[in-house]
């Protein structure tokens, strides 16, 4: 049975959801229906994560959204037919210490794609995302950063590791240590913002599919922000039985477009990151960013301003 021959490995809150949907449109690319199976990070795990919602609810959610068994993982790709490139997008992979070694074991020739975002901006975006969905119980980003170590000791799910997820050099070097450099493509979030068509064309070339294909990139997926006031934003971003009842009534593609459109319209501009928090995080990341520059051979001075 089929296994993927390429993976989007991260980073979280750096445009991977949008990239997944853009690649999925290509007729020569098959993307797993489950966007983030997380198999190579969680194989054999009992998924005993904790979190703000409580251990039982977090475990139910993670089990519903993740695959830990090889046969179930293979089943995600059973409908792949004549597609040249077969992949999935689990941004947890870049953060997982085990993922690169499991990937090498199961799919040693796989091509790996990662998007890196300024780690300060990425951390704040993740906080806003969790706040947007009602999953962050603390009101301030600074408070959440102070709580991070204790949350990690309590085995909170990885998405709450706002600061720790930004040490890209440490994370990416694990991949450069076990894979040929030619198997790894590293993009910056700024690349997507500056020239998305060029990035997509480069990815198509990397995956050896038709470079001339132009996907619909009009929708931005999984954006962060602050929900506006009123009933509609609460219905859209919080878990509720209404969405569960309505979900089967709409085809997946239409449901996706409606969801993205409603979410975009219901968000307002978030407050800017406090300058003192930005400076503090920059100093935490500075050495890691400088090492990352050499590893990926890109100028990252803009991240340090």
ABEGO torsion letter per residue (X at the ends): XBBBABBBAOBBGAGAAAAAAAAAABAABBBBABABAGAAAABGBAGABBEAAEAAAAAAAAAAABBABAAAAAAAAAABBABABBBBBBAAAAABAAAAAAAAAABAABBBBBBBBBAAAAAAAAAAAAAAAGABABABAAAAAAAAAAAAAAGBBAAABAAAAABAAAAAAAAAAABBAAABBBBBAAAAAABAAAAAAAAAAAAGBBAABBBBAABBBGBBEBBBBEAAAAAAABBBAAAAAAAAABBAAAAAAAAAAAAAAABBBBBBBBAAAAAAAAAAAAAAAAAAAAAAGBBAAAAAX
